[in-house]
């Protein structure tokens, strides 16, 4: 029988017994999975789908908070790439319910980073490792209102695996919040100014030239750059008919600014502001732009007016 924990005085051992469906028959009905409205959980990770990691986190949430909707935002964040996960989450926030619990796990130092729950100044709740994964998101909201370290024995699934905190610490914490629990239930308060942050590279924007880097490459080979549309305008390249795209390995292409993929014929190159608001280098189907340019994530790309022949 699915169960949930509503008594903060219960020990971690009782919590685990409840999780395993072992609550004695005589316990009060409030401990036996009675219907309750829950907040949704939005789940982001770099887990992929080959192993059980995503599914077992879903199972933990379903066991502790029956009926809680879980939205899988993405589990395709490049492995261990905290910056990529942080950007993806921040770009997605406008489309996520404000009362949803954001559970995010991209954790190269699992077992060493603090596990935290953060409330931003807009009142949104985040659960994940203290490695900067949430910092772009809370900056958009104006900062952090409060934060706690997730250590309460009434929340953790004991014994906690040293290498799988997502299952034993973070998913139970998110489930508790989804049931209406408060961050204070999860553990002691920590100073907001002690939280880790990620520093994201900014492009160098000059008149007629942008030095930038690759943020991401999607499954179609489109090359996402750390350039916003406003920065393209600031450089004046938006008024240039043909833009030269160059890479350190010698790859290059001459692109025009376009608004959608359909503006390009096969083999034609374009620069397009993608749905997340970043400038992307694309090529008419079925050409893979990243492979043709020879670029990978984090590498430098230069944009400038094409000086070559136009005919």
C-alpha positions in Angstrom: 0.0 0.0 0.0 1.3 3.4 -0.8 2.0 5.5 2.3 3.1 9.0 3.2 4.7 10.4 6.3 2.9 13.3 7.9 4.4 13.3 11.5 7.7 15.2 11.6 8.5 13.4 14.9 8.8 10.0 13.2 12.4 8.7 13.1 14.3 7.9 9.9 13.8 4.1 10.6 10.0 4.6 10.8 10.1 6.7 7.6 11.8 3.8 5.8 9.4 1.2 7.2 6.5 3.4 5.9 8.2 3.8 2.5 8.4 0.0 2.3 4.7 -0.4 3.0 5.4 -1.8 6.5 3.3 0.5 8.7 1.4 -1.5 11.2 -2.4 -1.9 10.6 -3.2 0.0 13.7 -1.6 3.3 12.7 -3.9 6.3 12.2 -5.5 6.7 8.7 -3.4 9.9 8.1 -0.4 7.5 7.8 -2.0 5.2 5.2 -1.9 7.1 1.9 -5.3 8.8 2.2 -6.0 11.2 -0.7 -4.4 14.6 -0.6 -3.8 17.3 -3.0 -0.2 17.6 -4.1 1.9 20.1 -5.9 3.6 19.0 -9.1 7.3 18.2 -9.3 9.4 19.2 -12.3 12.4 16.9 -12.7 15.6 17.7 -14.5 18.8 15.6 -14.6 21.7 14.3 -16.6 20.7 10.7 -15.9 19.6 9.6 -19.4 17.3 6.6 -19.6 19.6 3.6 -19.9 19.7 2.9 -16.2 16.9 2.9 -13.5 17.9 6.2 -12.0 15.0 8.3 -13.4 12.5 5.6 -12.9 13.4 4.8 -9.3 13.2 8.5 -8.4 9.7 8.5 -9.9 8.9 5.4 -7.8 10.1 7.0 -4.6 8.0 10.1 -5.3 5.0 7.9 -6.1 5.4 5.9 -2.9 5.7 8.9 -0.6 3.3 11.3 -2.4 0.8 9.2 -4.3 -0.8 11.0 -7.2 1.9 13.7 -7.3 2.3 14.8 -11.0 6.0 14.6 -12.1 7.0 16.5 -15.3 10.2 15.3 -16.8 11.7 18.5 -18.1 14.8 16.8 -19.5 17.2 13.9 -18.5 19.5 14.7 -21.4 21.6 17.4 -19.9 25.2 16.6 -21.0 26.7 14.4 -18.3 28.1 16.3 -15.3 27.6 19.7 -17.1 26.2 21.9 -14.3 26.3 25.0 -16.4 24.2 23.4 -19.2 21.7 22.2 -16.7 21.5 25.5 -15.0 20.9 27.4 -18.3 18.3 24.9 -19.5 16.4 25.2 -16.2 16.6 29.0 -16.1 15.3 29.2 -19.7 12.4 26.9 -18.9 11.2 28.6 -15.8 8.6 30.9 -17.5 6.8 27.7 -18.7 6.8 26.0 -15.3 4.0 26.4 -12.8 5.0 28.8 -10.1 3.9 26.4 -7.3 5.7 23.4 -8.7 8.7 21.9 -6.9 11.8 22.0 -9.1 13.9 18.9 -8.5 17.2 19.1 -10.4 20.2 16.7 -10.3 23.4 17.3 -12.1 26.0 16.5 -9.6 29.6 15.7 -10.4 30.5 15.7 -6.7 27.6 13.6 -5.4 28.1 12.8 -1.7 30.3 15.9 -1.2 28.0 18.8 -2.1 25.4 19.8 0.3 21.8 18.7 -0.6 19.7 21.8 -0.3 16.2 23.2 -0.7 16.0 26.9 -1.8 13.1 29.3 -1.9 13.7 32.2 -4.2 12.3 35.7 -3.8 9.3 34.8 -5.9 8.5 31.9 -3.6 9.5 29.1 -5.9 11.1 26.0 -4.3 14.1 24.2 -5.7 15.6 20.9 -4.5 19.0 19.6 -5.5 22.8 19.8 -4.9 24.5 22.9 -3.7 26.7 23.4 -6.8 25.3 26.4 -8.6 22.7 24.5 -10.6 19.9 26.9 -9.4 21.8 30.1 -9.3 20.8 31.5 -12.8 17.2 30.8 -11.9 17.2 32.5 -8.5 19.0 35.5 -10.0 16.1 36.0 -12.4 13.8 36.0 -9.4 15.8 38.6 -7.6 17.7 36.3 -5.2 17.2 33.8 -2.5 14.7 34.2 0.3 15.8 31.2 2.4 17.7 27.9 2.1 18.1 24.8 4.2 20.4 21.8 4.2 18.5 18.5 3.7 19.6 16.4 6.7 16.4 15.5 8.7 16.2 11.8 9.5 12.4 12.0 9.1 13.0 12.8 5.4 16.0 10.7 4.3 15.6 7.1 3.1 18.1 5.3 5.3 20.6 3.9 4.6 21.5 6.8 2.3 23.6 5.7 -0.7 26.8 7.8 -0.9 26.4 7.8 -4.7 22.7 8.1 -5.2 21.4 11.1 -3.2 18.8 11.7 -5.9 16.9 8.6 -4.7 17.5 8.7 -1.0 17.6 12.5 -0.2 16.4 14.7 -3.0 13.4 12.8 -4.3 12.0 12.3 -0.7 12.5 16.0 0.1 10.7 17.0 -3.1 7.9 14.6 -2.3 7.6 16.1 1.2 7.3 19.6 -0.2 4.8 18.5 -2.8 2.6 17.2 0.0 2.6 20.6 1.6 5.6 20.3 3.9 7.8 23.3 4.5 11.5 23.7 3.8 12.1 24.0 7.6 11.0 20.4 7.9 14.0 19.3 5.8 16.8 20.5 7.9 18.7 23.5 9.4 18.7 26.9 7.7 21.9 27.9 5.8 23.0 31.4 4.8 22.0 32.3 1.3 25.3 33.9 0.6 27.0 30.6 1.3 25.3 28.9 -1.7 27.5 27.9 -4.7 27.0 29.7 -8.0 28.0 29.0 -11.6 29.7 31.7 -13.6 28.5 31.7 -17.2 30.7 33.0 -19.9 29.6 36.2 -21.7 30.3 36.9 -25.4 32.7 39.6 -26.4 30.5 41.9 -28.5 32.3 44.5 -30.7 31.2 46.5 -33.7 31.1 44.0 -36.5 32.4 41.1 -34.5 31.3 38.7 -31.8 33.6 36.2 -30.0 31.4 33.6 -28.3 31.3 30.0 -27.3 29.2 26.9 -27.9 26.6 26.4 -25.2 25.0 23.2 -26.5 24.6 21.0 -29.6 21.1 19.5 -30.0 20.4 16.1 -31.4 20.0 17.6 -34.9 23.4 19.2 -34.8 22.3 22.8 -34.3 25.0 24.8 -32.6 23.6 27.0 -29.7 25.9 30.0 -28.9 26.0 32.1 -25.8 24.7 35.1 -27.8 21.3 36.7 -27.4 19.4 38.4 -30.2 20.0 41.7 -28.6 23.7 41.2 -28.7 23.6 40.4 -32.4 21.9 43.7 -32.9 24.4 45.5 -30.6 27.3 44.2 -32.9 25.5 45.4 -36.0 25.7 41.9 -37.5 21.9 41.7 -37.8 22.2 44.2 -40.7 24.9 42.1 -42.5 23.7 40.0 -45.4 26.3 37.3 -45.1 28.0 36.4 -41.7 31.2 34.4 -41.5 31.1 31.7 -38.8 34.6 30.5 -37.9 36.0 27.9 -35.4 39.4 27.2 -33.9 39.8 23.9 -35.9 39.4 25.7 -39.2 35.8 25.0 -39.8 33.8 27.9 -41.3 30.5 28.7 -43.0 28.8 31.7 -44.5 25.4 32.2 -43.0 22.4 34.5 -43.3 20.1 35.5 -40.5 16.8 33.6 -40.7 13.7 33.2 -38.5 13.0 29.5 -39.0 14.5 26.3 -40.4 12.2 26.4 -43.4 14.0 29.5 -44.6 16.9 27.3 -45.6 17.3 24.9 -48.5 19.5 21.8 -48.0 23.1 22.8 -47.4 22.4 26.5 -46.8 23.6 28.0 -43.6 21.7 30.3 -41.2 21.9 32.1 -37.8 18.6 31.9 -36.0 17.4 32.9 -32.5 16.1 29.6 -31.1 13.1 29.0 -28.9 15.1 29.6 -25.8 16.4 32.9 -27.0 19.9 31.9 -28.0 21.6 32.4 -31.3 22.1 29.1 -33.1 24.1 28.1 -36.2 22.0 25.9 -38.3 22.2 24.2 -41.7 19.4 23.2 -44.1 18.4 19.6 -43.6 19.8 17.0 -43.5 23.2 18.6 -42.9 24.5 18.5 -39.3 26.0 21.9 -38.5 28.1 20.8 -35.6 29.8 18.0 -37.5 30.4 20.2 -40.5 32.0 22.9 -38.4 33.9 20.4 -36.2 32.8 22.1 -33.0 31.9 20.8 -29.5 30.4 22.3 -26.4 32.5 25.1 -24.8 34.5 25.8 -27.9 35.1 29.4 -29.2 33.2 30.6 -32.3 33.8 33.9 -34.1 31.1 35.8 -36.0 32.0 38.6 -38.4 30.9 40.0 -41.8 31.9 37.8 -44.8 34.5 39.6 -46.9 34.5 37.1 -49.7 32.9 37.2 -53.1 29.1 37.4 -53.2 28.7 35.8 -56.6 
